[in-house]
Amino acid sequence: MASLPQWRAYIDPYLKPALAWYRQREVREQRALLALGAALVVALFWWLVWQPLYEGREQARNHYIRSAQTLSWIQANAPVVRGTQQQASSAPSTDEGWTSRISSSASAHNLSLKGFTPEGDGAVRVMLEDQSFAHVMAWLQTLRSEQGVRPASIEISRGNDPGGVSVRATLARGG
């Protein structure tokens, strides 16, 4: 760290001409320059220190208020969430494994599923590519008649082979 004499040696070449210029001014001009300098110091303090601190304090205060409101909402709704979780865990599952039966049923109809994604409780998204149209229709009919699974939405497009199709479907339990 530089000592005071080292700093003074660095600043003096700039400070001496400024002080000489200041001393050459009239007393009234010197007072005006001092007032202007004081105003500049106050303005710099305001813009560089006070304003950023004030804005940071306001942001922290607003964040605290939002966090307190969120905590209050969570505490108020915690019993409802716990009750819903307990109901879901105590509710008997009427038909577990129905999605695995869809997969095994597809295999039984000589179909290979390209994609298989469960969607919520009671629906599954399946994708088949280049499969026999007759096999796909027989499989969908079997799903509906034997397992109560119906296509909620289906998209069928021509496959690469004659009589082949690509299918994207959402299958749902019921009706």
C-alpha positions, 0 to 999 in steps of 0.5 A, a space after each residue: 500500500 502506498 504511503 501518503 508521501 507517495 500519493 502526494 508525489 503522484 497528485 501534486 502535478 495535477 493539484 498544484 495547477 488547480 490550486 493556483 488557478 483557484 487562488 487567482 479567482 476573486 473571493 466571490 468566485 471562490 465561494 461559488 466554486 466551493 458551493 458548486 463543489 459541495 453540491 457536486 459532492 452531495 449529488 455524487 453521494 446521492 447517486 452513487 451511495 444513497 439511491 442504490 442503498 435505498 433501492 436495494 432496501 425497497 427491493 429487499 422489503 418487497 421480497 420479504 413481503 411477497 415471501 411472507 404472503 407466500 408463507 401465509 398462503 402455504 400455512 393456510 392451505 397446508 391442511 387441504 393439501 395434507 387431506 388430499 394426499 391422505 385421500 389419494 393414498 387411502 383411496 383403493 386403486 380399482 385397476 392397477 396395472 392396466 397400462 402394463 396390460 396395454 403393452 402386453 396386449 399390443 405384443 399379443 397382436 404382433 405390434 411393437 410400441 415405439 413410445 408409451 407415456 402415462 398421462 395422469 390417472 387413467 390415460 396413456 399416450 402410445 406411438 406405433 410406427 409402420 405397423 399393420 393397419 389390420 393388427 392395429 384395428 384389431 388391437 384397439 377393438 380388443 382393448 375396448 371390448 376386453 379392458 374398457 380402454 378406448 382411444 381418447 384421441 388418435 392420429 393415423 398416418 400412412 406408413 412406409 410399407 403397403 398396408 402399414 400405418 403410424 399411430 399416435 393415440 391417447 388411450 383412456 380407461 372407461 366407455 
